């Protein structure tokens, strides 16, 4: 994403919106690197959104993954992020 922004969309000239979707099944081993990259994306973007699909037999949407926790911690600090859960 950073490559695309750097090569094509200067934030001084474009509104940048990043959206990421996942089943939330992510490793905790790269949390520091992921948090660093998301913080840098937030600095370049007007908004960074995350959608988590319901998995593992859950019948209702939930945000309970490592990635959703990371996005929640960024939201608390006032970063332009949002997280949403979907089932269908």
PDB file with one MODEL, atoms N, CA, C and O in Angstrom:
MODEL        1
ATOM      1  N   UNK A   1       0.828  -1.188   0.000  1.00  0.00           N
ATOM      2  CA  UNK A   1       0.000   0.000   0.000  1.00  0.00           C
ATOM      3  C   UNK A   1       0.878   1.259   0.000  1.00  0.00           C
ATOM      4  O   UNK A   1       0.611   2.216  -0.726  1.00  0.00           O
ATOM      5  N   UNK A   2       1.915   1.236   0.819  1.00  0.00           N
ATOM      6  CA  UNK A   2       2.792   2.407   0.856  1.00  0.00           C
ATOM      7  C   UNK A   2       3.452   2.637  -0.495  1.00  0.00           C
ATOM      8  O   UNK A   2       3.612   3.784  -0.910  1.00  0.00           O
ATOM      9  N   UNK A   3       3.835   1.580  -1.183  1.00  0.00           N
ATOM     10  CA  UNK A   3       4.428   1.734  -2.515  1.00  0.00           C
ATOM     11  C   UNK A   3       3.462   2.418  -3.467  1.00  0.00           C
ATOM     12  O   UNK A   3       3.847   3.323  -4.207  1.00  0.00           O
ATOM     13  N   UNK A   4       2.224   1.992  -3.448  1.00  0.00           N
ATOM     14  CA  UNK A   4       1.210   2.577  -4.339  1.00  0.00           C
ATOM     15  C   UNK A   4       1.007   4.049  -4.008  1.00  0.00           C
ATOM     16  O   UNK A   4       0.957   4.890  -4.906  1.00  0.00           O
ATOM     17  N   UNK A   5       0.890   4.361  -2.718  1.00  0.00           N
ATOM     18  CA  UNK A   5       0.724   5.763  -2.326  1.00  0.00           C
ATOM     19  C   UNK A   5       1.937   6.577  -2.770  1.00  0.00           C
ATOM     20  O   UNK A   5       1.794   7.647  -3.361  1.00  0.00           O
ATOM     21  N   UNK A   6       3.131   6.061  -2.480  1.00  0.00           N
ATOM     22  CA  UNK A   6       4.356   6.787  -2.833  1.00  0.00           C
ATOM     23  C   UNK A   6       4.494   6.999  -4.332  1.00  0.00           C
ATOM     24  O   UNK A   6       4.930   8.064  -4.768  1.00  0.00           O
ATOM     25  N   UNK A   7       4.127   5.998  -5.124  1.00  0.00           N
ATOM     26  CA  UNK A   7       4.314   6.083  -6.568  1.00  0.00           C
ATOM     27  C   UNK A   7       3.206   6.832  -7.298  1.00  0.00           C
ATOM     28  O   UNK A   7       3.462   7.470  -8.319  1.00  0.00           O
ATOM     29  N   UNK A   8       1.973   6.763  -6.784  1.00  0.00           N
ATOM     30  CA  UNK A   8       0.843   7.270  -7.561  1.00  0.00           C
ATOM     31  C   UNK A   8       0.023   8.383  -6.922  1.00  0.00           C
ATOM     32  O   UNK A   8      -0.546   9.214  -7.629  1.00  0.00           O
ATOM     33  N   UNK A   9      -0.043   8.409  -5.596  1.00  0.00           N
ATOM     34  CA  UNK A   9      -1.014   9.285  -4.940  1.00  0.00           C
ATOM     35  C   UNK A   9      -0.382  10.104  -3.823  1.00  0.00           C
ATOM     36  O   UNK A   9      -0.464   9.729  -2.653  1.00  0.00           O
ATOM     37  N   UNK A  10       0.230  11.192  -4.168  1.00  0.00           N
ATOM     38  CA  UNK A  10       0.813  12.081  -3.154  1.00  0.00           C
ATOM     39  C   UNK A  10      -0.311  12.584  -2.250  1.00  0.00           C
ATOM     40  O   UNK A  10      -1.258  13.203  -2.736  1.00  0.00           O
ATOM     41  N   UNK A  11      -0.222  12.328  -0.937  1.00  0.00           N
ATOM     42  CA  UNK A  11      -1.278  12.765  -0.020  1.00  0.00           C
ATOM     43  C   UNK A  11      -1.534  14.275  -0.060  1.00  0.00           C
ATOM     44  O   UNK A  11      -2.618  14.724   0.311  1.00  0.00           O
ATOM     45  N   UNK A  12      -0.568  15.046  -0.496  1.00  0.00           N
ATOM     46  CA  UNK A  12      -0.781  16.495  -0.614  1.00  0.00           C
ATOM     47  C   UNK A  12      -1.725  16.840  -1.766  1.00  0.00           C
ATOM     48  O   UNK A  12      -2.262  17.945  -1.827  1.00  0.00           O
ATOM     49  N   UNK A  13      -1.923  15.882  -2.680  1.00  0.00           N
ATOM     50  CA  UNK A  13      -2.788  16.120  -3.845  1.00  0.00           C
ATOM     51  C   UNK A  13      -4.032  15.245  -3.861  1.00  0.00           C
ATOM     52  O   UNK A  13      -4.992  15.560  -4.563  1.00  0.00           O
ATOM     53  N   UNK A  14      -4.038  14.154  -3.104  1.00  0.00           N
ATOM     54  CA  UNK A  14      -5.123  13.183  -3.152  1.00  0.00           C
ATOM     55  C   UNK A  14      -5.640  12.891  -1.745  1.00  0.00           C
ATOM     56  O   UNK A  14      -4.889  12.961  -0.772  1.00  0.00           O
ATOM     57  N   UNK A  15      -6.914  12.568  -1.648  1.00  0.00           N
ATOM     58  CA  UNK A  15      -7.445  11.988  -0.423  1.00  0.00           C
ATOM     59  C   UNK A  15      -7.157  10.496  -0.493  1.00  0.00           C
ATOM     60  O   UNK A  15      -7.468   9.848  -1.493  1.00  0.00           O
ATOM     61  N   UNK A  16      -6.569   9.952   0.553  1.00  0.00           N
ATOM     62  CA  UNK A  16      -6.188   8.538   0.557  1.00  0.00           C
ATOM     63  C   UNK A  16      -7.042   7.788   1.571  1.00  0.00           C
ATOM     64  O   UNK A  16      -7.073   8.140   2.751  1.00  0.00           O
ATOM     65  N   UNK A  17      -7.736   6.748   1.101  1.00  0.00           N
ATOM     66  CA  UNK A  17      -8.551   5.896   1.952  1.00  0.00           C
ATOM     67  C   UNK A  17      -8.084   4.461   1.747  1.00  0.00           C
ATOM     68  O   UNK A  17      -8.041   3.969   0.619  1.00  0.00           O
ATOM     69  N   UNK A  18      -7.739   3.804   2.828  1.00  0.00           N
ATOM     70  CA  UNK A  18      -7.244   2.432   2.770  1.00  0.00           C
ATOM     71  C   UNK A  18      -8.257   1.534   3.467  1.00  0.00           C
ATOM     72  O   UNK A  18      -8.721   1.847   4.564  1.00  0.00           O
ATOM     73  N   UNK A  19      -8.601   0.416   2.828  1.00  0.00           N
ATOM     74  CA  UNK A  19      -9.509  -0.549   3.441  1.00  0.00           C
ATOM     75  C   UNK A  19      -8.885  -1.932   3.380  1.00  0.00           C
ATOM     76  O   UNK A  19      -8.322  -2.337   2.363  1.00  0.00           O
ATOM     77  N   UNK A  20      -8.997  -2.641   4.482  1.00  0.00           N
ATOM     78  CA  UNK A  20      -8.400  -3.967   4.612  1.00  0.00           C
ATOM     79  C   UNK A  20      -9.473  -4.910   5.140  1.00  0.00           C
ATOM     80  O   UNK A  20     -10.195  -4.574   6.078  1.00  0.00           O
ATOM     81  N   UNK A  21      -9.576  -6.091   4.536  1.00  0.00           N
ATOM     82  CA  UNK A  21     -10.536  -7.091   4.983  1.00  0.00           C
ATOM     83  C   UNK A  21      -9.801  -8.387   5.283  1.00  0.00           C
ATOM     84  O   UNK A  21      -8.856  -8.757   4.588  1.00  0.00           O
ATOM     85  N   UNK A  22     -10.252  -9.071   6.331  1.00  0.00           N
ATOM     86  CA  UNK A  22      -9.583 -10.297   6.750  1.00  0.00           C
ATOM     87  C   UNK A  22     -10.539 -11.142   7.574  1.00  0.00           C
ATOM     88  O   UNK A  22     -11.550 -10.656   8.081  1.00  0.00           O
ATOM     89  N   UNK A  23     -10.196 -12.420   7.696  1.00  0.00           N
ATOM     90  CA  UNK A  23     -10.953 -13.268   8.619  1.00  0.00           C
ATOM     91  C   UNK A  23     -10.422 -13.108  10.045  1.00  0.00           C
ATOM     92  O   UNK A  23     -10.927 -13.740  10.973  1.00  0.00           O
ATOM     93  N   UNK A  24      -9.418 -12.272  10.214  1.00  0.00           N
ATOM     94  CA  UNK A  24      -8.890 -11.972  11.531  1.00  0.00           C
ATOM     95  C   UNK A  24      -7.903 -12.983  12.058  1.00  0.00           C
ATOM     96  O   UNK A  24      -7.402 -12.839  13.173  1.00  0.00           O
ATOM     97  N   UNK A  25      -7.616 -14.004  11.273  1.00  0.00           N
ATOM     98  CA  UNK A  25      -6.712 -15.067  11.714  1.00  0.00           C
ATOM     99  C   UNK A  25      -5.275 -14.654  11.423  1.00  0.00           C
ATOM    100  O   UNK A  25      -4.690 -15.069  10.423  1.00  0.00           O
ATOM    101  N   UNK A  26      -4.711 -13.831  12.309  1.00  0.00           N
ATOM    102  CA  UNK A  26      -3.383 -13.273  12.094  1.00  0.00           C
ATOM    103  C   UNK A  26      -2.438 -13.644  13.227  1.00  0.00           C
ATOM    104  O   UNK A  26      -2.866 -13.961  14.337  1.00  0.00           O
ATOM    105  N   UNK A  27      -1.175 -13.600  12.930  1.00  0.00           N
ATOM    106  CA  UNK A  27      -0.139 -13.943  13.896  1.00  0.00           C
ATOM    107  C   UNK A  27       0.145 -12.771  14.826  1.00  0.00           C
ATOM    108  O   UNK A  27       0.036 -11.611  14.428  1.00  0.00           O
ATOM    109  N   UNK A  28       0.507 -13.077  16.054  1.00  0.00           N
ATOM    110  CA  UNK A  28       0.891 -12.027  16.999  1.00  0.00           C
ATOM    111  C   UNK A  28       2.368 -11.679  16.876  1.00  0.00           C
ATOM    112  O   UNK A  28       2.809 -10.665  17.416  1.00  0.00           O
ATOM    113  N   UNK A  29       3.137 -12.504  16.176  1.00  0.00           N
ATOM    114  CA  UNK A  29       4.586 -12.302  16.113  1.00  0.00           C
ATOM    115  C   UNK A  29       4.998 -11.045  15.347  1.00  0.00           C
ATOM    116  O   UNK A  29       6.102 -10.540  15.547  1.00  0.00           O
ATOM    117  N   UNK A  30       4.137 -10.540  14.483  1.00  0.00           N
ATOM    118  CA  UNK A  30       4.494  -9.349  13.712  1.00  0.00           C
ATOM    119  C   UNK A  30       3.746  -8.102  14.173  1.00  0.00           C
ATOM    120  O   UNK A  30       3.642  -7.130  13.424  1.00  0.00           O
ATOM    121  N   UNK A  31       3.231  -8.121  15.387  1.00  0.00           N
ATOM    122  CA  UNK A  31       2.424  -6.994  15.877  1.00  0.00           C
ATOM    123  C   UNK A  31       3.205  -5.677  15.858  1.00  0.00           C
ATOM    124  O   UNK A  31       2.662  -4.658  15.432  1.00  0.00           O
ATOM    125  N   UNK A  32       4.446  -5.672  16.303  1.00  0.00           N
ATOM    126  CA  UNK A  32       5.224  -4.434  16.352  1.00  0.00           C
ATOM    127  C   UNK A  32       5.393  -3.865  14.939  1.00  0.00           C
ATOM    128  O   UNK A  32       5.201  -2.669  14.721  1.00  0.00           O
ATOM    129  N   UNK A  33       5.747  -4.712  14.000  1.00  0.00           N
ATOM    130  CA  UNK A  33       5.921  -4.255  12.613  1.00  0.00           C
ATOM    131  C   UNK A  33       4.591  -3.791  12.019  1.00  0.00           C
ATOM    132  O   UNK A  33       4.540  -2.769  11.335  1.00  0.00           O
ATOM    133  N   UNK A  34       3.515  -4.540  12.277  1.00  0.00           N
ATOM    134  CA  UNK A  34       2.200  -4.165  11.755  1.00  0.00           C
ATOM    135  C   UNK A  34       1.733  -2.838  12.342  1.00  0.00           C
ATOM    136  O   UNK A  34       1.177  -2.002  11.629  1.00  0.00           O
ATOM    137  N   UNK A  35       1.955  -2.644  13.625  1.00  0.00           N
ATOM    138  CA  UNK A  35       1.562  -1.394  14.265  1.00  0.00           C
ATOM    139  C   UNK A  35       2.351  -0.214  13.693  1.00  0.00           C
ATOM    140  O   UNK A  35       1.793   0.859  13.463  1.00  0.00           O
ATOM    141  N   UNK A  36       3.632  -0.415  13.470  1.00  0.00           N
ATOM    142  CA  UNK A  36       4.459   0.633  12.870  1.00  0.00           C
ATOM    143  C   UNK A  36       3.927   1.012  11.485  1.00  0.00           C
ATOM    144  O   UNK A  36       3.757   2.192  11.178  1.00  0.00           O
ATOM    145  N   UNK A  37       3.668  -0.001  10.654  1.00  0.00           N
ATOM    146  CA  UNK A  37       3.191   0.261   9.291  1.00  0.00           C
ATOM    147  C   UNK A  37       1.818   0.910   9.292  1.00  0.00           C
ATOM    148  O   UNK A  37       1.564   1.815   8.496  1.00  0.00           O
ATOM    149  N   UNK A  38       0.928   0.465  10.168  1.00  0.00           N
ATOM    150  CA  UNK A  38      -0.393   1.079  10.227  1.00  0.00           C
ATOM    151  C   UNK A  38      -0.315   2.530  10.691  1.00  0.00           C
ATOM    152  O   UNK A  38      -1.038   3.385  10.179  1.00  0.00           O
ATOM    153  N   UNK A  39       0.545   2.806  11.642  1.00  0.00           N
ATOM    154  CA  UNK A  39       0.739   4.188  12.070  1.00  0.00           C
ATOM    155  C   UNK A  39       1.237   5.049  10.918  1.00  0.00           C
ATOM    156  O   UNK A  39       0.780   6.179  10.749  1.00  0.00           O
ATOM    157  N   UNK A  40       2.165   4.530  10.128  1.00  0.00           N
ATOM    158  CA  UNK A  40       2.669   5.306   8.997  1.00  0.00           C
ATOM    159  C   UNK A  40       1.587   5.486   7.934  1.00  0.00           C
ATOM    160  O   UNK A  40       1.521   6.538   7.298  1.00  0.00           O
ATOM    161  N   UNK A  41       0.737   4.474   7.731  1.00  0.00           N
ATOM    162  CA  UNK A  41      -0.378   4.618   6.795  1.00  0.00           C
ATOM    163  C   UNK A  41      -1.372   5.665   7.288  1.00  0.00           C
ATOM    164  O   UNK A  41      -1.907   6.444   6.499  1.00  0.00           O
ATOM    165  N   UNK A  42      -1.612   5.678   8.586  1.00  0.00           N
ATOM    166  CA  UNK A  42      -2.525   6.673   9.153  1.00  0.00           C
ATOM    167  C   UNK A  42      -2.013   8.087   8.916  1.00  0.00           C
ATOM    168  O   UNK A  42      -2.803   9.005   8.699  1.00  0.00           O
ATOM    169  N   UNK A  43      -0.711   8.266   8.956  1.00  0.00           N
ATOM    170  CA  UNK A  43      -0.126   9.585   8.728  1.00  0.00           C
ATOM    171  C   UNK A  43      -0.313  10.043   7.280  1.00  0.00           C
ATOM    172  O   UNK A  43      -0.330  11.243   7.006  1.00  0.00           O
ATOM    173  N   UNK A  44      -0.452   9.098   6.359  1.00  0.00           N
ATOM    174  CA  UNK A  44      -0.607   9.421   4.941  1.00  0.00           C
ATOM    175  C   UNK A  44      -2.055   9.413   4.474  1.00  0.00           C
ATOM    176  O   UNK A  44      -2.364   9.917   3.394  1.00  0.00           O
ATOM    177  N   UNK A  45      -2.945   8.844   5.283  1.00  0.00           N
ATOM    178  CA  UNK A  45      -4.312   8.572   4.839  1.00  0.00           C
ATOM    179  C   UNK A  45      -5.338   9.433   5.552  1.00  0.00           C
ATOM    180  O   UNK A  45      -5.138   9.888   6.678  1.00  0.00           O
ATOM    181  N   UNK A  46      -6.449   9.640   4.849  1.00  0.00           N
ATOM    182  CA  UNK A  46      -7.583  10.313   5.471  1.00  0.00           C
ATOM    183  C   UNK A  46      -8.345   9.342   6.362  1.00  0.00           C
ATOM    184  O   UNK A  46      -8.978   9.746   7.338  1.00  0.00           O
ATOM    185  N   UNK A  47      -8.279   8.047   6.013  1.00  0.00           N
ATOM    186  CA  UNK A  47      -9.007   7.039   6.781  1.00  0.00           C
ATOM    187  C   UNK A  47      -8.427   5.665   6.446  1.00  0.00           C
ATOM    188  O   UNK A  47      -8.076   5.391   5.298  1.00  0.00           O
ATOM    189  N   UNK A  48      -8.333   4.807   7.462  1.00  0.00           N
ATOM    190  CA  UNK A  48      -7.923   3.414   7.269  1.00  0.00           C
ATOM    191  C   UNK A  48      -8.993   2.541   7.908  1.00  0.00           C
ATOM    192  O   UNK A  48      -9.199   2.590   9.120  1.00  0.00           O
ATOM    193  N   UNK A  49      -9.670   1.747   7.094  1.00  0.00           N
ATOM    194  CA  UNK A  49     -10.753   0.908   7.591  1.00  0.00           C
ATOM    195  C   UNK A  49     -10.388  -0.559   7.586  1.00  0.00           C
ATOM    196  O   UNK A  49      -9.604  -1.022   6.758  1.00  0.00           O
ATOM    197  N   UNK A  50     -10.970  -1.281   8.528  1.00  0.00           N
ATOM    198  CA  UNK A  50     -10.740  -2.719   8.647  1.00  0.00           C
ATOM    199  C   UNK A  50     -12.082  -3.428   8.781  1.00  0.00           C
ATOM    200  O   UNK A  50     -12.914  -3.044   9.603  1.00  0.00           O
ATOM    201  N   UNK A  51     -12.288  -4.457   7.975  1.00  0.00           N
ATOM    202  CA  UNK A  51     -13.484  -5.284   8.041  1.00  0.00           C
ATOM    203  C   UNK A  51     -13.050  -6.698   8.379  1.00  0.00           C
ATOM    204  O   UNK A  51     -12.187  -7.271   7.714  1.00  0.00           O
ATOM    205  N   UNK A  52     -13.655  -7.256   9.421  1.00  0.00           N
ATOM    206  CA  UNK A  52     -13.357  -8.629   9.822  1.00  0.00           C
ATOM    207  C   UNK A  52     -14.579  -9.501   9.569  1.00  0.00           C
ATOM    208  O   UNK A  52     -15.679  -9.194  10.029  1.00  0.00           O
ATOM    209  N   UNK A  53     -14.377 -10.588   8.835  1.00  0.00           N
ATOM    210  CA  UNK A  53     -15.475 -11.494   8.559  1.00  0.00           C
ATOM    211  C   UNK A  53     -15.618 -12.494   9.693  1.00  0.00           C
ATOM    212  O   UNK A  53     -14.626 -12.893  10.304  1.00  0.00           O
ATOM    213  N   UNK A  54     -16.840 -12.897   9.974  1.00  0.00           N
ATOM    214  CA  UNK A  54     -17.089 -13.874  11.030  1.00  0.00           C
ATOM    215  C   UNK A  54     -16.507 -15.215  10.611  1.00  0.00           C
ATOM    216  O   UNK A  54     -16.687 -15.655   9.475  1.00  0.00           O
ATOM    217  N   UNK A  55     -15.810 -15.859  11.537  1.00  0.00           N
ATOM    218  CA  UNK A  55     -15.166 -17.137  11.245  1.00  0.00           C
ATOM    219  C   UNK A  55     -15.386 -18.112  12.378  1.00  0.00           C
ATOM    220  O   UNK A  55     -15.983 -17.780  13.402  1.00  0.00           O
ATOM    221  N   UNK A  56     -14.901 -19.303  12.180  1.00  0.00           N
ATOM    222  CA  UNK A  56     -14.870 -20.333  13.212  1.00  0.00           C
ATOM    223  C   UNK A  56     -16.249 -20.624  13.802  1.00  0.00           C
ATOM    224  O   UNK A  56     -16.380 -20.890  14.997  1.00  0.00           O
ATOM    225  N   UNK A  57     -17.278 -20.571  12.948  1.00  0.00           N
ATOM    226  CA  UNK A  57     -18.606 -20.948  13.396  1.00  0.00           C
ATOM    227  C   UNK A  57     -19.349 -19.885  14.185  1.00  0.00           C
ATOM    228  O   UNK A  57     -20.422 -20.166  14.719  1.00  0.00           O
ATOM    229  N   UNK A  58     -18.818 -18.680  14.277  1.00  0.00           N
ATOM    230  CA  UNK A  58     -19.548 -17.637  14.993  1.00  0.00           C
ATOM    231  C   UNK A  58     -20.781 -17.257  14.186  1.00  0.00           C
ATOM    232  O   UNK A  58     -20.689 -17.055  12.975  1.00  0.00           O
ATOM    233  N   UNK A  59     -21.902 -17.161  14.824  1.00  0.00           N
ATOM    234  CA  UNK A  59     -23.130 -16.824  14.122  1.00  0.00           C
ATOM    235  C   UNK A  59     -23.414 -15.331  14.171  1.00  0.00           C
ATOM    236  O   UNK A  59     -24.418 -14.875  13.623  1.00  0.00           O
ATOM    237  N   UNK A  60     -22.550 -14.568  14.814  1.00  0.00           N
ATOM    238  CA  UNK A  60     -22.739 -13.128  14.887  1.00  0.00           C
ATOM    239  C   UNK A  60     -21.402 -12.440  14.624  1.00  0.00           C
ATOM    240  O   UNK A  60     -20.338 -12.990  14.910  1.00  0.00           O
ATOM    241  N   UNK A  61     -21.473 -11.238  14.079  1.00  0.00           N
ATOM    242  CA  UNK A  61     -20.224 -10.517  13.831  1.00  0.00           C
ATOM    243  C   UNK A  61     -19.503 -10.204  15.138  1.00  0.00           C
ATOM    244  O   UNK A  61     -20.143  -9.901  16.146  1.00  0.00           O
ATOM    245  N   UNK A  62     -18.193 -10.275  15.123  1.00  0.00           N
ATOM    246  CA  UNK A  62     -17.406  -9.942  16.302  1.00  0.00           C
ATOM    247  C   UNK A  62     -16.047  -9.422  15.882  1.00  0.00           C
ATOM    248  O   UNK A  62     -15.556  -9.730  14.796  1.00  0.00           O
ATOM    249  N   UNK A  63     -15.467  -8.659  16.723  1.00  0.00           N
ATOM    250  CA  UNK A  63     -14.113  -8.174  16.514  1.00  0.00           C
ATOM    251  C   UNK A  63     -13.292  -8.691  17.677  1.00  0.00           C
ATOM    252  O   UNK A  63     -13.309  -8.113  18.764  1.00  0.00           O
ATOM    253  N   UNK A  64     -12.574  -9.776  17.451  1.00  0.00           N
ATOM    254  CA  UNK A  64     -11.838 -10.387  18.554  1.00  0.00           C
ATOM    255  C   UNK A  64     -10.459 -10.883  18.129  1.00  0.00           C
ATOM    256  O   UNK A  64      -9.862 -11.710  18.819  1.00  0.00           O
ATOM    257  N   UNK A  65      -9.953 -10.394  17.015  1.00  0.00           N
ATOM    258  CA  UNK A  65      -8.678 -10.876  16.510  1.00  0.00           C
ATOM    259  C   UNK A  65      -7.537  -9.943  16.908  1.00  0.00           C
ATOM    260  O   UNK A  65      -7.760  -8.864  17.457  1.00  0.00           O
ATOM    261  N   UNK A  66      -6.334 -10.373  16.626  1.00  0.00           N
ATOM    262  CA  UNK A  66      -5.152  -9.541  16.843  1.00  0.00           C
ATOM    263  C   UNK A  66      -5.239  -8.257  16.022  1.00  0.00           C
ATOM    264  O   UNK A  66      -4.894  -7.181  16.512  1.00  0.00           O
ATOM    265  N   UNK A  67      -5.695  -8.366  14.786  1.00  0.00           N
ATOM    266  CA  UNK A  67      -5.800  -7.190  13.929  1.00  0.00           C
ATOM    267  C   UNK A  67      -6.844  -6.214  14.447  1.00  0.00           C
ATOM    268  O   UNK A  67      -6.613  -5.005  14.444  1.00  0.00           O
ATOM    269  N   UNK A  68      -7.987  -6.718  14.891  1.00  0.00           N
ATOM    270  CA  UNK A  68      -9.008  -5.807  15.413  1.00  0.00           C
ATOM    271  C   UNK A  68      -8.527  -5.123  16.688  1.00  0.00           C
ATOM    272  O   UNK A  68      -8.850  -3.960  16.930  1.00  0.00           O
ATOM    273  N   UNK A  69      -7.759  -5.837  17.500  1.00  0.00           N
ATOM    274  CA  UNK A  69      -7.190  -5.241  18.705  1.00  0.00           C
ATOM    275  C   UNK A  69      -6.227  -4.113  18.334  1.00  0.00           C
ATOM    276  O   UNK A  69      -6.213  -3.065  18.980  1.00  0.00           O
ATOM    277  N   UNK A  70      -5.436  -4.328  17.306  1.00  0.00           N
ATOM    278  CA  UNK A  70      -4.498  -3.314  16.838  1.00  0.00           C
ATOM    279  C   UNK A  70      -5.242  -2.073  16.347  1.00  0.00           C
ATOM    280  O   UNK A  70      -4.871  -0.951  16.691  1.00  0.00           O
ATOM    281  N   UNK A  71      -6.284  -2.269  15.551  1.00  0.00           N
ATOM    282  CA  UNK A  71      -7.062  -1.133  15.072  1.00  0.00           C
ATOM    283  C   UNK A  71      -7.748  -0.401  16.216  1.00  0.00           C
ATOM    284  O   UNK A  71      -7.826   0.828  16.201  1.00  0.00           O
ATOM    285  N   UNK A  72      -8.242  -1.129  17.200  1.00  0.00           N
ATOM    286  CA  UNK A  72      -8.879  -0.502  18.362  1.00  0.00           C
ATOM    287  C   UNK A  72      -7.884   0.365  19.128  1.00  0.00           C
ATOM    288  O   UNK A  72      -8.232   1.452  19.587  1.00  0.00           O
ATOM    289  N   UNK A  73      -6.653  -0.109  19.265  1.00  0.00           N
ATOM    290  CA  UNK A  73      -5.652   0.680  19.987  1.00  0.00           C
ATOM    291  C   UNK A  73      -5.289   1.942  19.214  1.00  0.00           C
ATOM    292  O   UNK A  73      -4.989   2.969  19.822  1.00  0.00           O
ATOM    293  N   UNK A  74      -5.309   1.883  17.895  1.00  0.00           N
ATOM    294  CA  UNK A  74      -5.052   3.088  17.091  1.00  0.00           C
ATOM    295  C   UNK A  74      -6.216   4.075  17.197  1.00  0.00           C
ATOM    296  O   UNK A  74      -6.004   5.287  17.243  1.00  0.00           O
ATOM    297  N   UNK A  75      -7.433   3.558  17.235  1.00  0.00           N
ATOM    298  CA  UNK A  75      -8.605   4.428  17.357  1.00  0.00           C
ATOM    299  C   UNK A  75      -8.589   5.199  18.671  1.00  0.00           C
ATOM    300  O   UNK A  75      -8.954   6.373  18.713  1.00  0.00           O
ATOM    301  N   UNK A  76      -8.167   4.537  19.740  1.00  0.00           N
ATOM    302  CA  UNK A  76      -8.109   5.180  21.053  1.00  0.00           C
ATOM    303  C   UNK A  76      -7.151   6.370  21.050  1.00  0.00           C
ATOM    304  O   UNK A  76      -7.356   7.343  21.775  1.00  0.00           O
ATOM    305  N   UNK A  77      -6.108   6.285  20.231  1.00  0.00           N
ATOM    306  CA  UNK A  77      -5.137   7.386  20.171  1.00  0.00           C
ATOM    307  C   UNK A  77      -5.555   8.483  19.187  1.00  0.00           C
ATOM    308  O   UNK A  77      -4.805   9.432  18.958  1.00  0.00           O
ATOM    309  N   UNK A  78      -6.747   8.354  18.607  1.00  0.00           N
ATOM    310  CA  UNK A  78      -7.249   9.396  17.723  1.00  0.00           C
ATOM    311  C   UNK A  78      -6.860   9.266  16.265  1.00  0.00           C
ATOM    312  O   UNK A  78      -7.070  10.193  15.483  1.00  0.00           O
ATOM    313  N   UNK A  79      -6.297   8.129  15.889  1.00  0.00           N
ATOM    314  CA  UNK A  79      -5.931   7.916  14.488  1.00  0.00           C
ATOM    315  C   UNK A  79      -7.210   7.781  13.651  1.00  0.00           C
ATOM    316  O   UNK A  79      -8.246   7.373  14.176  1.00  0.00           O
ATOM    317  N   UNK A  80      -7.150   8.116  12.365  1.00  0.00           N
ATOM    318  CA  UNK A  80      -8.328   8.044  11.504  1.00  0.00           C
ATOM    319  C   UNK A  80      -8.604   6.600  11.045  1.00  0.00           C
ATOM    320  O   UNK A  80      -8.407   6.266   9.877  1.00  0.00           O
ATOM    321  N   UNK A  81      -9.058   5.761  11.967  1.00  0.00           N
ATOM    322  CA  UNK A  81      -9.313   4.354  11.667  1.00  0.00           C
ATOM    323  C   UNK A  81     -10.697   3.943  12.132  1.00  0.00           C
ATOM    324  O   UNK A  81     -11.317   4.609  12.961  1.00  0.00           O
ATOM    325  N   UNK A  82     -11.171   2.830  11.580  1.00  0.00           N
ATOM    326  CA  UNK A  82     -12.417   2.237  12.021  1.00  0.00           C
ATOM    327  C   UNK A  82     -12.389   0.761  11.774  1.00  0.00           C
ATOM    328  O   UNK A  82     -11.753   0.295  10.829  1.00  0.00           O
ATOM    329  N   UNK A  83     -13.080   0.005  12.623  1.00  0.00           N
ATOM    330  CA  UNK A  83     -13.143  -1.451  12.495  1.00  0.00           C
ATOM    331  C   UNK A  83     -14.583  -1.900  12.501  1.00  0.00           C
ATOM    332  O   UNK A  83     -15.407  -1.379  13.253  1.00  0.00           O
ATOM    333  N   UNK A  84     -14.882  -2.864  11.663  1.00  0.00           N
ATOM    334  CA  UNK A  84     -16.241  -3.338  11.535  1.00  0.00           C
ATOM    335  C   UNK A  84     -16.231  -4.850  11.360  1.00  0.00           C
ATOM    336  O   UNK A  84     -15.306  -5.403  10.764  1.00  0.00           O
ATOM    337  N   UNK A  85     -17.245  -5.512  11.873  1.00  0.00           N
ATOM    338  CA  UNK A  85     -17.384  -6.958  11.723  1.00  0.00           C
ATOM    339  C   UNK A  85     -18.576  -7.231  10.791  1.00  0.00           C
ATOM    340  O   UNK A  85     -19.597  -6.548  10.862  1.00  0.00           O
ATOM    341  N   UNK A  86     -18.431  -8.228   9.927  1.00  0.00           N
ATOM    342  CA  UNK A  86     -19.512  -8.613   9.037  1.00  0.00           C
ATOM    343  C   UNK A  86     -19.672 -10.123   9.071  1.00  0.00           C
ATOM    344  O   UNK A  86     -18.712 -10.857   9.304  1.00  0.00           O
ATOM    345  N   UNK A  87     -20.886 -10.572   8.839  1.00  0.00           N
ATOM    346  CA  UNK A  87     -21.140 -12.000   8.792  1.00  0.00           C
ATOM    347  C   UNK A  87     -21.478 -12.449   7.384  1.00  0.00           C
ATOM    348  O   UNK A  87     -21.111 -13.559   6.996  1.00  0.00           O
ATOM    349  N   UNK A  88     -22.156 -11.636   6.614  1.00  0.00           N
ATOM    350  CA  UNK A  88     -22.565 -12.029   5.270  1.00  0.00           C
ATOM    351  C   UNK A  88     -22.065 -11.030   4.254  1.00  0.00           C
ATOM    352  O   UNK A  88     -22.310 -11.189   3.059  1.00  0.00           O
TER     353      UNK A  88
ENDMDL
END
